[in-house]
C-alpha cells in the first residue's frame, strides 16, 4: 500500500500497524435498489477492533497501531459513521480496498 498525502505539502502520513485483518471482506444487506457501497479502510477496521472490541483507550490503541491518539480519534469517528450509515441506509459495506472486490480484467 502506498502512502498518500493530501495536498502537495507536508509530511507523508504514518502507516498504521494492522495486527489482525477482519475475517469478513464485505457485508451486503439485501436492499431493494443497488446503493453505492461504503468502503471501510483496514485502519478503520483495526481501530474499531482495538477500541470497541478489545476495550483499549484511544491512546493505547494509537501506541499499538503506531499512530497518534488524534489519528485514532479521526479513524474511529469515520469508521463508526460508516458502519451506522451502512446499517440505517441498508448500504453494502466493503472492508479493505474497494478495487480488490470490484476490479475486472476487461
C-alpha atoms as an extended CHARMM CRD file, in Angstrom:
* protein
*
       106  EXT
         1         1  UNK       CA              0.0000000000        0.0000000000        0.0000000000  PROA      1               0.0000000000
         2         2  UNK       CA              1.3780000000        3.4110000000       -0.9220000000  PROA      2               0.0000000000
         3         3  UNK       CA              1.3960000000        6.2920000000        1.4830000000  PROA      3               0.0000000000
         4         4  UNK       CA             -0.5870000000        9.2350000000        0.2010000000  PROA      4               0.0000000000
         5         5  UNK       CA             -0.6100000000       12.7540000000        1.4280000000  PROA      5               0.0000000000
         6         6  UNK       CA             -3.4190000000       15.1780000000        0.9540000000  PROA      6               0.0000000000
         7         7  UNK       CA             -2.4360000000       18.2660000000       -0.9270000000  PROA      7               0.0000000000
         8         8  UNK       CA              1.0640000000       18.9820000000       -2.1580000000  PROA      8               0.0000000000
         9         9  UNK       CA              2.8820000000       19.8860000000        1.0620000000  PROA      9               0.0000000000
        10        10  UNK       CA              3.5560000000       18.3170000000        4.3950000000  PROA      10              0.0000000000
        11        11  UNK       CA              4.9490000000       15.0460000000        5.5680000000  PROA      11              0.0000000000
        12        12  UNK       CA              3.7820000000       11.6570000000        4.4570000000  PROA      12              0.0000000000
        13        13  UNK       CA              1.2410000000       10.1050000000        6.8450000000  PROA      13              0.0000000000
        14        14  UNK       CA              2.3980000000        7.3810000000        9.2070000000  PROA      14              0.0000000000
        15        15  UNK       CA              1.1950000000        3.9530000000        8.1010000000  PROA      15              0.0000000000
        16        16  UNK       CA             -0.8290000000        2.3650000000       10.9440000000  PROA      16              0.0000000000
        17        17  UNK       CA              0.1450000000       -1.1050000000       12.1250000000  PROA      17              0.0000000000
        18        18  UNK       CA             -2.6620000000       -3.5940000000       11.3990000000  PROA      18              0.0000000000
        19        19  UNK       CA             -2.2800000000       -6.7190000000       13.5120000000  PROA      19              0.0000000000
        20        20  UNK       CA             -5.4710000000       -8.5620000000       12.5830000000  PROA      20              0.0000000000
        21        21  UNK       CA             -7.3250000000       -8.3820000000        9.2760000000  PROA      21              0.0000000000
        22        22  UNK       CA            -11.1120000000       -8.8530000000        9.5750000000  PROA      22              0.0000000000
        23        23  UNK       CA            -12.4570000000      -12.2390000000        8.5070000000  PROA      23              0.0000000000
        24        24  UNK       CA            -15.2950000000      -10.5820000000        6.5780000000  PROA      24              0.0000000000
        25        25  UNK       CA            -14.3780000000       -8.7140000000        3.4190000000  PROA      25              0.0000000000
        26        26  UNK       CA            -17.8800000000       -7.4360000000        2.6990000000  PROA      26              0.0000000000
        27        27  UNK       CA            -21.2290000000       -7.0160000000        4.4420000000  PROA      27              0.0000000000
        28        28  UNK       CA            -24.0550000000       -6.8640000000        1.9550000000  PROA      28              0.0000000000
        29        29  UNK       CA            -27.6730000000       -6.3890000000        3.0230000000  PROA      29              0.0000000000
        30        30  UNK       CA            -30.3540000000       -7.2900000000        0.5380000000  PROA      30              0.0000000000
        31        31  UNK       CA            -31.7470000000       -3.8580000000       -0.3140000000  PROA      31              0.0000000000
        32        32  UNK       CA            -34.3460000000       -3.2480000000       -2.9700000000  PROA      32              0.0000000000
        33        33  UNK       CA            -32.1010000000       -0.9880000000       -5.0320000000  PROA      33              0.0000000000
        34        34  UNK       CA            -28.3800000000       -1.0350000000       -5.5940000000  PROA      34              0.0000000000
        35        35  UNK       CA            -26.9890000000        1.7990000000       -3.4410000000  PROA      35              0.0000000000
        36        36  UNK       CA            -23.3580000000        2.8550000000       -3.5800000000  PROA      36              0.0000000000
        37        37  UNK       CA            -21.2910000000        0.7310000000       -1.1530000000  PROA      37              0.0000000000
        38        38  UNK       CA            -19.2940000000        2.2490000000        1.7020000000  PROA      38              0.0000000000
        39        39  UNK       CA            -15.5980000000        1.3340000000        1.9560000000  PROA      39              0.0000000000
        40        40  UNK       CA            -14.1990000000        0.7570000000        5.4580000000  PROA      40              0.0000000000
        41        41  UNK       CA            -10.4080000000        1.0700000000        5.3510000000  PROA      41              0.0000000000
        42        42  UNK       CA             -8.3310000000       -1.6010000000        7.1160000000  PROA      42              0.0000000000
        43        43  UNK       CA             -7.0080000000        1.0340000000        9.5250000000  PROA      43              0.0000000000
        44        44  UNK       CA            -10.5890000000        1.9910000000       10.4220000000  PROA      44              0.0000000000
        45        45  UNK       CA            -11.4860000000       -1.6640000000       10.9720000000  PROA      45              0.0000000000
        46        46  UNK       CA             -8.3970000000       -2.1470000000       13.1590000000  PROA      46              0.0000000000
        47        47  UNK       CA             -9.1880000000        0.8570000000       15.3330000000  PROA      47              0.0000000000
        48        48  UNK       CA            -12.7860000000       -0.3790000000       15.7560000000  PROA      48              0.0000000000
        49        49  UNK       CA            -11.4250000000       -3.7430000000       16.8980000000  PROA      49              0.0000000000
        50        50  UNK       CA             -8.9340000000       -2.2470000000       19.3360000000  PROA      50              0.0000000000
        51        51  UNK       CA            -11.2620000000        0.3160000000       20.9250000000  PROA      51              0.0000000000
        52        52  UNK       CA            -14.7120000000       -1.2790000000       20.7090000000  PROA      52              0.0000000000
        53        53  UNK       CA            -13.8800000000       -4.9920000000       20.9410000000  PROA      53              0.0000000000
        54        54  UNK       CA            -10.5840000000       -5.1150000000       22.8530000000  PROA      54              0.0000000000
        55        55  UNK       CA            -11.6260000000       -2.1940000000       25.0960000000  PROA      55              0.0000000000
        56        56  UNK       CA             -8.3910000000       -0.2130000000       24.7350000000  PROA      56              0.0000000000
        57        57  UNK       CA             -8.2520000000        3.5090000000       25.3610000000  PROA      57              0.0000000000
        58        58  UNK       CA             -7.5700000000        5.6220000000       22.2810000000  PROA      58              0.0000000000
        59        59  UNK       CA             -4.0440000000        6.4360000000       23.4810000000  PROA      59              0.0000000000
        60        60  UNK       CA             -3.2420000000        2.7270000000       23.9340000000  PROA      60              0.0000000000
        61        61  UNK       CA             -4.7610000000        1.9030000000       20.5390000000  PROA      61              0.0000000000
        62        62  UNK       CA             -2.5890000000        4.6130000000       18.9920000000  PROA      62              0.0000000000
        63        63  UNK       CA              0.5270000000        3.0720000000       20.5310000000  PROA      63              0.0000000000
        64        64  UNK       CA             -0.4770000000       -0.3680000000       19.2420000000  PROA      64              0.0000000000
        65        65  UNK       CA             -1.0240000000        0.9970000000       15.7250000000  PROA      65              0.0000000000
        66        66  UNK       CA              1.9790000000        3.3250000000       15.7330000000  PROA      66              0.0000000000
        67        67  UNK       CA             -0.0750000000        6.4970000000       15.2230000000  PROA      67              0.0000000000
        68        68  UNK       CA             -1.1550000000        9.4270000000       17.3930000000  PROA      68              0.0000000000
        69        69  UNK       CA             -4.2550000000        9.4920000000       19.5750000000  PROA      69              0.0000000000
        70        70  UNK       CA             -5.7030000000       12.1730000000       17.3000000000  PROA      70              0.0000000000
        71        71  UNK       CA             -5.3550000000        9.8670000000       14.3020000000  PROA      71              0.0000000000
        72        72  UNK       CA             -7.1030000000        7.1000000000       16.2510000000  PROA      72              0.0000000000
        73        73  UNK       CA             -9.9170000000        9.5140000000       17.1000000000  PROA      73              0.0000000000
        74        74  UNK       CA            -10.3910000000       10.5020000000       13.4350000000  PROA      74              0.0000000000
        75        75  UNK       CA            -10.2780000000        6.8810000000       12.2370000000  PROA      75              0.0000000000
        76        76  UNK       CA            -12.7470000000        5.8150000000       14.9370000000  PROA      76              0.0000000000
        77        77  UNK       CA            -15.2000000000        8.6300000000       14.1560000000  PROA      77              0.0000000000
        78        78  UNK       CA            -15.0460000000        7.8220000000       10.4380000000  PROA      78              0.0000000000
        79        79  UNK       CA            -15.4520000000        4.0580000000       10.9870000000  PROA      79              0.0000000000
        80        80  UNK       CA            -18.4040000000        4.4310000000       13.3590000000  PROA      80              0.0000000000
        81        81  UNK       CA            -20.1060000000        6.8150000000       10.9400000000  PROA      81              0.0000000000
        82        82  UNK       CA            -19.6810000000        4.4040000000        8.0080000000  PROA      82              0.0000000000
        83        83  UNK       CA            -20.9770000000        1.4240000000        9.9770000000  PROA      83              0.0000000000
        84        84  UNK       CA            -24.0090000000        3.3890000000       11.1880000000  PROA      84              0.0000000000
        85        85  UNK       CA            -24.7690000000        4.5970000000        7.6420000000  PROA      85              0.0000000000
        86        86  UNK       CA            -24.4420000000        1.0440000000        6.3180000000  PROA      86              0.0000000000
        87        87  UNK       CA            -26.9340000000       -0.2100000000        8.9260000000  PROA      87              0.0000000000
        88        88  UNK       CA            -29.5230000000        2.5540000000        8.6450000000  PROA      88              0.0000000000
        89        89  UNK       CA            -29.3420000000        3.0960000000        4.8730000000  PROA      89              0.0000000000
        90        90  UNK       CA            -29.0110000000       -0.6580000000        4.0840000000  PROA      90              0.0000000000
        91        91  UNK       CA            -25.8430000000        0.0300000000        2.0940000000  PROA      91              0.0000000000
        92        92  UNK       CA            -23.1760000000       -2.5970000000        1.3790000000  PROA      92              0.0000000000
        93        93  UNK       CA            -20.0090000000       -2.2320000000        3.4680000000  PROA      93              0.0000000000
        94        94  UNK       CA            -16.7290000000       -3.2340000000        1.8380000000  PROA      94              0.0000000000
        95        95  UNK       CA            -13.8540000000       -3.8540000000        4.2500000000  PROA      95              0.0000000000
        96        96  UNK       CA            -10.4260000000       -3.1110000000        2.8220000000  PROA      96              0.0000000000
        97        97  UNK       CA             -9.7040000000       -1.9300000000       -0.6910000000  PROA      97              0.0000000000
        98        98  UNK       CA            -12.6270000000       -1.4040000000       -2.9840000000  PROA      98              0.0000000000
        99        99  UNK       CA            -10.7350000000       -2.3150000000       -6.1770000000  PROA      99              0.0000000000
       100       100  UNK       CA             -9.8350000000       -5.7870000000       -4.8480000000  PROA      100             0.0000000000
       101       101  UNK       CA            -13.5270000000       -6.8000000000       -4.8220000000  PROA      101             0.0000000000
       102       102  UNK       CA            -14.8370000000       -4.9660000000       -7.8630000000  PROA      102             0.0000000000
       103       103  UNK       CA            -11.9370000000       -4.9960000000      -10.3260000000  PROA      103             0.0000000000
       104       104  UNK       CA            -12.3020000000       -6.7740000000      -13.6250000000  PROA      104             0.0000000000
       105       105  UNK       CA             -9.7860000000       -7.7210000000      -16.2930000000  PROA      105             0.0000000000
       106       106  UNK       CA            -11.5740000000       -6.3560000000      -19.3760000000  PROA      106             0.0000000000
